[in-house]
């Protein structure tokens, strides 16, 4: 069976370390082809963690993920770069534009992530 990609493991682990007390004030900044997505890890951060019953997006994504795993007989993490993380308090900054988009939550698929950093973004004009 395919293993998760190194990219997926690194992104998952970096996102999860923001749960540590020393790093709790850091945003997760994901570079994508469309721009920079900044936010906080949802309490239900990826398809491998259970939901708490209070999050419609997370529960919906969990249901889709569970059905996918059942149909394709996948026991653990989905293979390769397949899968997602859920961010909350999200800001999307388009590359080459000053416009931003604010969302309560966003599901980000691993295959769309080009890079990751932790911390606050400083915008210079």
C-alpha positions in Angstrom: 0.0 0.0 0.0 1.1 3.5 -0.7 2.6 5.6 2.1 1.7 9.2 2.9 4.1 11.6 1.1 7.0 13.3 3.0 5.3 16.6 2.2 2.1 15.5 3.8 3.9 14.3 7.0 6.0 17.5 7.3 2.9 19.7 6.8 0.8 17.7 9.3 3.6 17.8 11.9 4.3 21.5 11.5 0.6 22.3 11.8 0.3 20.1 14.9 3.2 21.8 16.8 1.2 25.0 16.9 -0.8 23.3 19.6 2.2 23.5 21.9 2.0 26.2 24.5 5.2 27.9 23.3 3.9 28.1 19.7 0.2 28.8 20.4 0.3 32.4 19.0 1.6 31.3 15.6 -0.5 31.2 12.5 -0.1 28.5 9.9 0.8 30.1 6.6 0.3 27.9 3.5 1.7 29.0 0.2 -0.5 27.8 -2.7 -0.6 28.6 -6.4 -3.4 31.1 -5.7 -1.9 32.9 -2.7 -1.1 32.6 0.9 -3.6 31.0 3.2 -3.2 31.9 6.9 -5.1 30.5 9.8 -5.2 28.4 12.9 -5.5 24.7 13.0 -9.0 23.6 13.5 -9.6 21.5 16.6 -10.4 18.8 14.1 -7.3 19.3 11.9 -7.1 16.5 9.5 -8.9 13.4 8.3 -7.2 11.2 10.9 -8.6 12.9 14.0 -12.2 12.5 15.3 -14.7 15.3 15.3 -16.2 16.7 18.5 -19.8 17.1 17.2 -19.7 20.9 17.0 -18.3 21.5 13.6 -20.4 21.0 10.5 -17.5 21.4 8.0 -15.2 19.1 9.9 -18.0 16.5 10.4 -18.9 16.7 6.7 -15.3 16.2 5.6 -14.9 13.4 8.1 -17.9 11.6 6.6 -16.5 12.0 3.1 -13.1 10.7 4.2 -14.6 7.8 6.1 -16.7 6.7 3.1 -13.7 7.0 0.8 -11.6 4.9 3.1 -14.3 2.2 3.3 -14.8 2.1 -0.4 -11.1 1.8 -1.1 -10.3 -0.3 1.9 -7.8 2.2 3.4 -7.0 1.5 7.1 -5.0 4.6 8.1 -3.9 7.8 6.3 -4.9 8.1 2.7 -1.9 7.5 0.4 0.5 10.1 -1.1 -0.5 13.7 -1.1 -4.2 12.9 -0.8 -6.0 14.3 2.2 -6.6 17.6 3.9 -6.3 19.9 6.9 -8.9 22.3 8.2 -8.0 25.8 9.2 -10.2 28.3 11.0 -10.0 32.1 11.2 -8.6 32.1 7.7 -7.2 35.0 5.6 -6.3 34.4 2.0 -3.9 36.9 0.4 -3.7 36.7 -3.4 -0.3 36.9 -4.9 0.2 40.1 -6.8 -2.9 41.7 -5.3 -3.7 43.7 -2.1 -7.0 42.0 -1.8 -7.8 39.6 1.0 -10.6 37.1 1.7 -11.6 36.3 5.3 -13.3 32.9 6.0 -14.4 31.2 9.3 -13.0 27.8 8.0 -11.3 26.4 5.0 -10.4 22.8 4.0 -7.0 22.8 2.3 -5.9 19.8 0.3 -2.3 18.7 0.7 -1.7 18.6 -3.1 -2.4 22.3 -3.3 0.2 23.3 -0.8 3.6 24.5 -2.1 5.1 25.7 1.1 4.4 26.3 4.8 5.6 28.6 7.5 4.6 29.5 11.1 4.2 32.9 12.6 2.5 36.2 11.7 2.6 37.7 8.2 3.9 41.2 7.9 2.7 43.0 4.8 4.8 45.7 3.3 3.6 48.1 0.6 
